[in-house]
Amino acid sequence: MSASPEPRDFRDFQAAFAARIRDPRGQPRPQGVPARRMRVYEELLFSNLEGFLLACFPVTVKLLGVRSWRRTVRRFFAEYRCHSPLFRDIPGEFLRWMESEAAPLFPDRPWLYEFMHYEWLELDVSIDPATGACDLDPHGDLLAGHPVLNPTARLACYHYPVHRIGPRFKPRAADGTLHCYLLCRDHDDVVRFTVLNAVTARLVEVLRDEALTGEEALRLIARELNYDQTHTLLESGRDMLEQLRDAGAVHGTRSMT
């Protein structure tokens, strides 16, 4: 091995070394670095990166196949510059890159980005450090009081039924229906998901964004829908709220007085 690079050249050496690790086929090996040692770094860093992604997107790998998956991860490693230095944020950075790359890379899988987002949400919910509030009534009246959402709750709506997508079901086109899901972490730290209809999804959205009682939120939705059977909506809305509480998505009520 030749002499180490001079200090004044070290930054250039580092840049060339990193570029080679990111793109072994497209970038030259830095002068003075043996091929065998270079391969150790190339394989180690790529394997570490891929390991974090495999833990988050196991079904995506099956849907794409190992060859397409690894080719895609290689491109991500070579092209993308992450915004976060944290290892746990790598799957989110990969998803950010795939938001613009999924369609041109996989035109025959128009559902891919939405499915990956759904798969990533499970990780996002599982590592959320938020904990439940203490100043609430877990058995409070969900219409009269202000329902308190689980702080780990995530509402997501997609053009594809992502919970059904798998090796045996790959839709060719969207079905014109908005498919809504609520994910949250329960008291046992298990991530649970619930399929929602459009009205329940809107109810969750209103409770998340507005400081309203359950009844106020339902009356707002009735006005949005131009629905004059408010009493009927309130009764069905109470059932919706109770189901959300049973699922762990609503922790109880809080008095705002």
Secondary structure as UniProt FT lines:
FT   HELIX           7..9
FT   HELIX           10..22
FT   TURN            24..26
FT   TURN            31..32
FT   HELIX           35..56
FT   HELIX           58..64
FT   HELIX           66..79
FT   HELIX           87..89
FT   HELIX           90..105
FT   TURN            107..108
FT   TURN            110..111
FT   HELIX           112..126
FT   TURN            138..139
FT   TURN            142..144
FT   STRAND          146..149
FT   TURN            151..152
FT   STRAND          154..158
FT   TURN            162..164
FT   TURN            167..168
FT   STRAND          179..185
FT   TURN            187..188
FT   STRAND          191..196
FT   HELIX           198..209
FT   HELIX           214..225
FT   HELIX           230..246
FT   TURN            247..248
FT   STRAND          250..254
//
